[in-house]
Amino acid sequence: MATVVFAANNDHYRARKRIFRACQQCKRRRRRCEPPFENHDRCAGCARDGIACSLVLVANPPPSIPNPSPPQPVNPGLATISPTTSRPRFVGDLNPESVFLTSSALPQQRDLTECGVWSSQTPEIPSPHRAHTQNIPRTYLAYLDSIGAFSLPTARSREGLINIFFTSVNSILPLVHESVFRVQHADSTVSVPLLHAVLLVAGRHPAASKHLPPGASARSFAATTAEKVSALLHIGIERDRVTLTRIHALLALHSEGPGGNEAASLQLSTAIHHAYSLGLHLNRTVINREEQELWWVLWILDSLQASLCGRPVGIRREDVSVPIPTNTTTWFDASLRITDMLADVIALYRPGNTSVGWENRGNGKDGERGVGEVTSQGGGWGVEGSRGRRIGGRKWGAATASGG
């Protein structure tokens, strides 16, 4: 119970017709609190009824001893959460924050008699991204926690999926520098959105089923992982533009649902935008090998996207001066050659093109290669002839079929 001290205890105060402040007892009983007449410890109503009154004279309280402040972190860039903000707090259902806190719970898991939810402390953020989350609203951090944006599969599952990615995907489309990525992953300094994107692409491989979380299918794992990456990119947690180019290019390989192709095209356009801003398409005195391969992978993906979805290309060879990389892996070299021919096919379907008779090319006329000649050169790529023909035939068939 709160204790109120008389503002004054003199003749002038006692002569007041109305009391300075009503006591708690009169407030509860809805009575008029009158000034004291005979004693100065209680109001007239409490004195008449013989009950305790909150308007009592109290001695001066002892001076309070301030609590020692907690030690400050050594590294200011890795500031920890203060004890006052880490305590659980109650968030009512009328607060929009409760929507984010309960978005991961199934409807049958919520008790209908509850009127809110207890919010725990801010989710643990990996050290490479702590400095970029200082100005993120607490509600958005709660949303990231609800979708498990910083949650990863087990280390064993991650290693299995990473091995699949670099064996089956990165050898054809070298989007990620393998040695650097593995070192950063081992040191827990790898970009979380990039790691999610790598796991997303690898999770669609047929051999990845044994490495997925229990009960998760390839489609559900890809959908939830793509949601995590999109949420992390939305808050700007990744600032390196080369890494952003890699992430958006990897997301362009993910297509799910009726609008999947449109979403993949948007991701690829964003990756190309970052690459143009970085000048990856321009020739320089000293060329970074990984960035050079990254640019030409974007060119491959752009040509495939244009042929499969009937869209204009975002990269024109006339605007590119960086040379095509040499001494590449066998599969990457095959992808470059197929895409080079695919560019000729795309040109035939551009508006206003009047070229005809392209089906007969490759019989020694004008030195151009035909479909049969190109797809039979699997041995020249270091790939078995029949396997090379299957790869070339599929790419060529997809390109020509989508052009009509």
C-alpha positions in Angstrom: 0.0 0.0 0.0 1.3 3.4 -0.9 2.1 5.8 1.9 1.4 9.5 1.5 2.9 12.1 3.8 1.0 15.3 4.7 2.2 18.2 2.7 2.1 20.4 5.8 1.2 20.1 9.4 0.4 23.6 10.6 -2.6 25.8 11.4 -3.0 27.0 7.9 -3.2 23.5 6.5 -5.6 22.2 9.3 -7.9 25.2 8.5 -8.4 24.0 4.9 -12.0 23.1 4.0 -10.9 20.4 1.6 -8.1 18.0 2.1 -4.9 18.2 0.0 -5.0 14.6 -1.1 -7.6 11.9 -0.5 -6.4 8.7 1.4 -6.7 5.3 -0.2 -9.3 4.1 2.3 -11.7 6.9 1.4 -11.1 6.3 -2.3 -12.1 2.7 -2.0 -15.2 3.5 0.0 -16.1 6.4 -2.3 -16.3 8.8 0.6 -15.3 12.4 0.9 -11.9 12.6 2.6 -12.1 15.4 5.1 -9.1 17.1 6.9 -8.3 15.8 10.4 -9.9 17.6 13.3 -8.4 16.1 16.5 -5.3 14.2 15.4 -3.0 14.6 12.5 -2.3 11.0 11.7 -5.5 10.1 10.1 -8.2 11.9 8.1 -11.5 12.6 9.8 -13.3 9.7 8.2 -10.7 7.1 9.2 -10.5 8.6 12.7 -14.2 8.3 13.1 -14.3 4.7 11.9 -11.2 3.7 13.8 -9.3 2.3 10.9 -5.8 2.9 9.6 -5.3 5.7 7.2 -2.7 6.0 4.4 -2.1 9.7 5.3 0.3 9.1 8.1 3.5 10.9 9.1 6.6 8.8 8.2 10.2 9.4 8.9 12.5 10.3 6.1 13.4 7.1 4.2 17.1 6.0 4.3 19.1 6.9 1.3 19.0 4.2 -1.3 22.3 2.7 -2.4 22.5 2.6 -6.3 23.0 -0.8 -7.8 26.4 -1.2 -9.5 26.1 -0.9 -13.3 26.8 -4.1 -15.2 30.2 -4.4 -16.9 30.3 -3.0 -20.5 31.3 -5.3 -23.3 34.9 -5.2 -24.5 33.9 -5.0 -28.2 31.3 -2.2 -28.7 30.3 -3.7 -32.0 29.1 -6.9 -30.2 26.9 -5.2 -27.7 24.9 -7.5 -25.5 21.3 -7.1 -24.5 20.8 -5.3 -21.2 19.2 -7.2 -18.3 16.1 -4.9 -18.4 15.4 -5.9 -22.0 16.1 -9.6 -21.6 13.4 -10.2 -19.1 10.3 -12.0 -20.4 7.4 -9.6 -21.0 3.8 -10.1 -21.7 2.4 -9.1 -25.1 -1.4 -8.9 -25.4 -3.3 -10.1 -28.5 -4.2 -6.5 -29.3 -0.6 -5.7 -29.7 0.5 -6.3 -33.4 3.7 -7.8 -32.1 1.8 -10.8 -30.9 1.1 -11.8 -34.5 4.9 -12.2 -35.1 5.4 -14.0 -31.9 2.7 -16.6 -32.6 3.1 -16.9 -36.4 5.1 -20.2 -36.1 2.5 -21.9 -33.8 -0.2 -24.0 -35.2 -3.8 -22.9 -34.5 -4.5 -26.0 -32.4 -1.5 -25.2 -30.2 -2.9 -21.9 -29.0 -5.1 -21.9 -25.9 -8.2 -20.0 -26.8 -8.5 -18.7 -23.2 -5.2 -16.9 -23.4 -5.2 -13.2 -24.1 -1.6 -12.8 -25.1 1.8 -14.4 -25.2 5.0 -14.1 -23.1 7.9 -12.8 -25.1 11.4 -14.1 -24.3 14.6 -12.3 -24.9 15.9 -11.2 -28.3 17.0 -14.1 -30.4 20.7 -14.9 -30.5 22.2 -13.4 -33.6 25.4 -14.8 -35.1 28.4 -12.6 -34.6 29.0 -11.7 -38.3 25.6 -9.9 -38.4 25.3 -8.4 -34.8 26.6 -5.0 -35.9 24.0 -4.8 -38.6 21.0 -5.5 -36.3 21.5 -2.7 -33.8 18.8 -0.5 -35.4 16.3 -3.3 -36.3 12.9 -2.9 -34.6 12.3 -5.4 -31.8 9.1 -6.6 -33.5 11.0 -7.6 -36.6 13.6 -9.4 -34.6 10.7 -11.3 -32.9 9.4 -12.2 -36.4 12.9 -13.5 -37.4 12.9 -15.6 -34.3 9.4 -16.9 -35.0 10.4 -18.2 -38.5 13.8 -19.5 -37.2 15.8 -17.2 -39.5 19.0 -17.8 -37.6 18.3 -21.5 -37.0 20.3 -24.0 -39.1 20.2 -27.7 -39.6 22.6 -29.8 -37.6 26.3 -29.7 -38.5 26.2 -33.1 -40.0 23.2 -32.3 -42.2 24.9 -29.0 -43.3 28.1 -30.8 -44.3 26.1 -33.3 -46.3 24.2 -30.6 -48.2 27.3 -28.5 -48.7 29.1 -31.4 -50.2 26.2 -32.0 -52.6 26.1 -28.4 -53.6 29.8 -28.2 -54.5 29.8 -31.5 -56.2 26.6 -31.3 -58.3 25.8 -27.6 -58.6 28.9 -25.4 -58.1 30.9 -27.5 -60.6 28.5 -26.5 -63.3 27.7 -23.0 -62.1 30.6 -21.8 -59.9 28.6 -19.2 -57.9 30.5 -19.7 -54.6 34.2 -19.8 -53.9 34.4 -23.3 -52.3 37.6 -23.0 -50.2 36.7 -19.6 -48.8 33.1 -20.8 -48.0 34.3 -23.9 -46.2 36.8 -22.0 -44.1 34.1 -19.5 -43.1 31.6 -22.2 -42.4 34.1 -24.0 -40.1 34.8 -20.7 -38.3 31.1 -19.8 -38.0 31.8 -16.6 -39.8 29.9 -17.4 -43.0 27.1 -15.2 -44.1 23.9 -16.7 -42.8 21.7 -15.7 -45.9 24.4 -17.2 -48.2 24.5 -20.4 -46.1 20.7 -20.7 -46.3 20.8 -20.1 -50.0 23.4 -22.9 -50.5 21.4 -25.3 -48.4 18.2 -24.3 -50.3 19.7 -25.2 -53.7 21.4 -28.4 -52.4 18.1 -29.5 -50.7 16.4 -30.0 -54.1 19.0 -32.7 -55.2 17.6 -36.3 -55.1 20.5 -37.3 -52.8 19.7 -34.6 -50.2 16.7 -36.4 -48.7 18.8 -38.1 -46.0 20.3 -34.8 -45.0 17.1 -32.8 -44.5 15.5 -32.2 -41.1 13.3 -35.0 -39.8 9.8 -34.9 -41.3 10.7 -32.2 -43.9 10.3 -32.8 -47.6 12.5 -31.2 -50.2 9.7 -28.8 -51.2 8.9 -27.8 -47.6 12.5 -27.3 -46.7 13.1 -25.2 -49.8 10.0 -23.1 -49.0 10.9 -22.4 -45.4 14.5 -21.7 -46.2 13.6 -19.3 -49.0 11.4 -17.4 -46.5 14.3 -17.1 -44.1 16.6 -15.8 -46.8 14.0 -13.2 -48.0 13.4 -12.0 -44.5 17.1 -11.6 -43.7 17.7 -9.7 -47.0 14.7 -7.5 -46.3 16.2 -6.0 -43.2 19.6 -5.5 -44.9 21.5 -7.9 -42.7 24.0 -8.5 -45.6 25.9 -5.5 -46.9 28.6 -7.0 -49.2 27.3 -6.6 -52.8 29.3 -9.6 -54.2 27.8 -11.8 -51.5 24.3 -10.3 -52.4 24.9 -11.1 -56.0 25.7 -14.8 -55.1 22.6 -15.0 -52.8 20.2 -13.6 -55.4 21.6 -15.8 -58.1 21.1 -18.9 -55.9 17.6 -17.8 -55.2 17.0 -17.6 -58.9 17.4 -21.4 -59.0 14.4 -21.8 -56.7 11.0 -21.8 -58.4 7.9 -22.9 -56.5 4.2 -22.5 -57.3 2.4 -20.6 -60.1 4.5 -17.5 -59.6 7.8 -19.3 -59.1 9.2 -18.3 -62.5 8.4 -14.7 -62.0 10.0 -14.7 -58.5 13.1 -16.4 -59.9 13.3 -13.9 -62.7 13.1 -11.0 -60.2 15.9 -12.6 -58.1 18.1 -13.0 -61.2 17.4 -9.4 -62.2 18.5 -8.2 -58.8 21.7 -10.2 -59.0 22.5 -8.8 -62.4 21.8 -5.3 -61.1 24.3 -5.7 -58.3 26.8 -7.2 -60.8 26.4 -4.2 -63.1 26.9 -1.8 -60.1 30.1 -3.6 -59.2 31.4 -3.4 -62.8 31.8 -7.2 -63.1 31.0 -7.0 -66.8 34.0 -4.7 -67.5 37.5 -5.7 -68.4 40.1 -4.6 -65.9 43.9 -4.8 -65.5 43.6 -7.3 -62.7 40.6 -9.6 -62.9 39.4 -11.5 -59.9 38.9 -15.0 -61.0 35.9 -15.8 -58.8 34.1 -12.6 -59.8 34.8 -13.3 -63.5 33.2 -16.7 -63.2 30.3 -15.2 -61.2 29.6 -12.8 -64.0 29.5 -15.5 -66.7 27.3 -17.7 -64.5 24.8 -14.8 -64.4 25.0 -14.7 -68.2 24.2 -18.5 -68.4 21.3 -18.1 -66.0 20.0 -15.1 -67.8 20.0 -16.9 -71.2 18.3 -19.9 -69.7 15.7 -17.7 -68.0 15.0 -15.8 -71.2 14.5 -19.0 -73.3 12.5 -20.9 -70.7 10.2 -18.0 -69.8 10.1 -16.1 -73.1 11.7 -12.9 -71.5 14.2 -10.5 -73.0 17.7 -11.1 -71.9 19.2 -8.8 -69.2 22.8 -9.2 -70.5 23.8 -8.4 -74.0 27.2 -9.5 -75.2 27.7 -6.1 -76.9 27.8 -4.5 -73.4 30.3 -6.9 -71.9 34.1 -6.5 -72.1 35.3 -9.0 -69.5 36.7 -12.1 -71.2 35.2 -15.5 -70.9 37.2 -17.5 -68.3 39.6 -20.2 -69.6 41.0 -23.3 -67.9 37.6 -23.8 -66.2 36.1 -27.1 -65.1 34.7 -29.4 -67.7 31.1 -28.9 -66.8 31.4 -25.1 -66.6 33.0 -25.0 -70.0 30.2 -27.1 -71.4 27.6 -24.7 -69.9 29.4 -21.8 -71.5 29.4 -23.4 -74.9 25.8 -24.4 -74.8 24.8 -20.9 -73.7 26.8 -19.4 -76.5 24.7 -21.3 -79.0 21.6 -20.6 -77.0 22.2 -16.9 -77.5 22.0 -17.5 -81.3 18.7 -19.2 -80.8 17.3 -16.4 -78.7 18.3 -13.9 -81.4 16.2 -15.7 -83.9 13.0 -15.1 -81.9 13.6 -11.4 -81.3 10.9 -9.1 -82.7 11.6 -8.0 -86.2 14.0 -10.9 -87.0 13.6 -12.1 -90.6 16.2 -14.9 -90.7 14.9 -18.2 -92.0 16.3 -21.6 -92.6 18.3 -21.7 -89.4 17.4 -25.4 -89.0 19.7 -26.3 -91.8 22.7 -24.6 -90.3 25.7 -26.6 -89.3 26.4 -28.4 -92.6 29.5 -26.4 -93.3 27.6 -23.3 -94.3 29.2 -20.1 -92.9 31.2 -22.2 -90.5 28.2 -22.4 -88.1 27.5 -25.5 -86.0 24.2 -27.4 -86.0 22.4 -29.1 -83.2 23.7 -32.5 -84.0 27.3 -31.4 -84.2 27.2 -29.5 -81.0 25.4 -32.1 -78.8 27.7 -34.8 -80.1 30.8 -33.0 -78.8 30.5 -34.4 -75.3 33.9 -36.0 -75.6 35.4 -32.7 -76.5 34.2 -31.4 -73.1 35.7 -34.3 -71.2 32.2 -35.7 -70.8 31.1 -39.1 -72.1 29.6 -38.8 -75.6 26.2 -40.1 -74.8 26.0 -38.1 -71.5 27.1 -34.9 -73.3 24.5 -35.5 -76.0 21.8 -35.8 -73.3 22.9 -32.6 -71.7 23.1 -30.7 -74.9 19.8 -32.1 -76.2 17.9 -31.1 -73.1 19.2 -27.6 -73.0 18.7 -27.1 -76.7 15.2 -28.6 -76.6 14.1 -26.4 -73.7 15.4 -23.3 -75.5 13.7 -24.0 -78.9 10.5 -25.3 -77.4 10.0 -22.2 -75.3 10.6 -19.8 -78.2 7.4 -20.5 -80.0 
